Amino acid sequence: MTRSDRRACRTCLAAAILAWCAPAAAADGAPDWALRAWAGPEATLLDRRSPYAGGADLAGLAHEAARAEAVLRLAWRGAVAEGSLRATTERGGRTRLAAVLTELYQELDVTGQHFTVGKRVTSWDVAYGFRPLDVVQQERRLALKPFALEGIPQAAWEWLDARWALTVVWANPVRGRAAQPVHDASGAARLFGHLGPLDLHLVTRGSERTGLQAGAGAALVASDALELHGSSLWQERTEHLPPPARGPGGSPLAAAPPGPPRVDRDQVAAVLGFTFTPGHDLSFLGEAWYDPQGDGAATWRARRRLAEDQRALGQAGLAPPAAVDGNLAWGLMAFDRPSPLRDNLLLHATQTLGRVEPALDLLFAPEDRGWVLTGSAAWQGERLRLEAGARVMGGPPGAAYRLYPGWLTGYAAVQLTL
């Protein structure tokens, strides 16, 4: 058993003891508690015709056979603690355990002022599929069955009255610039206003990596059936995945992974959307967004040509298979972003049929006409939830989503809440 596995087991044992003790303590006015646990299989089918197929194993595609998570949440006198124990089982039987402290913070009211200190989830945007105003949390949005969100270490102050609320956050204090943007030290603020049917959000943030960010968002209840929303963020400096690069002398194989990110200036991200509830327990959501950190169709064509050249070298026996597969795995990093392409359209539809809720998502990239189709269905009982779904990627030849080797992913999960 590895050190991380032993740490995960200790955390799991502590969570179990707390969960066992909490009901009795709650009777004395001590912590409120909640426990949520889910588990289920996953399966990914590979398209061996994809030029990236050779790098799928190194990139971790089709390795996971099942995932599980137990989340315990305790709240007492303004203090909140939440921990997650996660298990991932790979084909072949190997199981990896991870214990994550997702939230741990204390809320205080001092002389009419509200303070929060600790690790907390802080989401600020109004949209669904893409949220440019989430400058602190920076979460991924369209995962099939994600683990619980992990909060951001912070010190926050909040002032509010009947109409306005101002929040100031010092995130990741004294850390400076970190390896990942979400761990950068930064200062951020949000002004929220409720003006009749309109909710207004004004956001700003500053950090060493991105410089100044400033944005605005709004949500408008136009009628009983229609809601409109949108947000936009300007960023002084934006890091962008470097374009595909060849090795010395124009060789398709590089000796090292892609270099440092390219920095663009004065970039704007934006999203517009609506929700429509026409009755009959139907709900529709539509959004269009522009993400400057995505690539255009021309860049994806260059990525495809490079991957095809790398695969051809391997098939001809002109390069070591390990070098070819490693380069293809590096190329797959281009998919590991909130938006692989800049322009995106999303349609999300759900219907409630008693305790059953089917849902359908279609994500479409107008630049190359690639698409991602996701279908799911969930049954919700008093404490038990059953869920299953599948995601298919496709498009015309050369579309970015058509190039992805993990073209079909399915999952199922059973969840119990106490």
C-alpha positions, 0 to 999 in steps of 0.5 A: 500500500502506498503512502497516499493509499494509507493517508486515504484510508486514515481519512476514510476511517476518520470520516466514518467515525465522524459520521457515526458520532454526528447524529448523537451530537446533533441532538445536543445542538452540535454539528449538522452532517450529510454523507453522499456516496456514489459508485459506478462503472465507466467504459470508453471505446477507442476508434483505432482509425483516429491518428491519436489512437496510439497515444490513448494508453499513455494518455490514460484513455480507456483505463478506468473501469469504475469510480467511486466517491464518498463525501462527508460534510459537517457544519457547526456554528459557522464552521464547515468541513467537507472531505472526499474519499475517491477510488478509481479502479483500472482494468486489470484490478488496480485501485487508486485511492485519494483523499481530498479536503474539498472545503474547510472554512469558518464564517464570522460576523463581526460588527455587522461585517461577514468574514470567511476564512479557509478553503471554500468553493466560490462560483460567481457566473450566471451561465451553464456550459461556460462560465467566464466570470468564475475567475476564482474557482475556474471549474470544468463544466461538462464532465460526465460524472465529476468528483466533488468540487475542491474549494480554493483557500481564501480569506473573504469579506462580504457586505450586503443589504436588501439589494446589493452584495459586495464580496472581496476575496484574497485567494491562495494567500502568499502563494504567488504564481503557482504551477497551475492557474487555479492555485495562483495567489490573486485578489478578486471582487464581485458586486452583485445587484438585484434590480427587479427582474434583473440580476447584475454581476460585476467582477474583477481579479488581479494576479501575477499570471493574468494581470488584470481581469474585469467582467460583467454578467446579467440574468433577466427573468423575461417571463414566467417561461423565459430567462436570459443570461450572459457574461463577458470577461476581459483579460490582460494576459491569456495563456494559450496552448502552444501550436503543434511543433515538429522536432529538429529538421522538421521531423514529426517527432519532438524530443520534449512535450509542448513548450511553455504556453503562448501569452496573448493580450487583451482577450475577451471571453463571452457567453450568451444563453437562455432557459425556456420552460414551456410546461409539461415538465420540459426545460431547454437551455441554449448557450453560445460562447467564445473562448479565446483559449480554444483553437481555430479550425486551421490549428486543428488541421495542423494538429491532425497533419502532425499526428498523421505524420507521426503515426505513419513513421511508426507504421513504417517502422522508421521510429521507435514505437515508444517515441511515436506513442509519446508524441501522440499522447502529448498531442492529446493534451490539446483536448484537455481544456474547457473548450478545445475550439473557440466558438461553441453552441450548446443545447441542453434539454431535460424533462421530469417524468415523475421520479425519472429525469432524462436529459440530452446535451448537444455541443456543436463547434461551428468552425469545423462542424464537430459535435459532442452528444450526451444522453443521460437518465436519472431516477431520484428516490428519497435517498437513492439515486440511479443514473446512467449516460453515454457520450458520443463525439463526431463530425466530418473528417478532420473535425477536432472532436472526430479526431478524439480516439475515445469516441464513445464513453458510457457510465452508470452510478448509484448514489446514496445520501444520508 
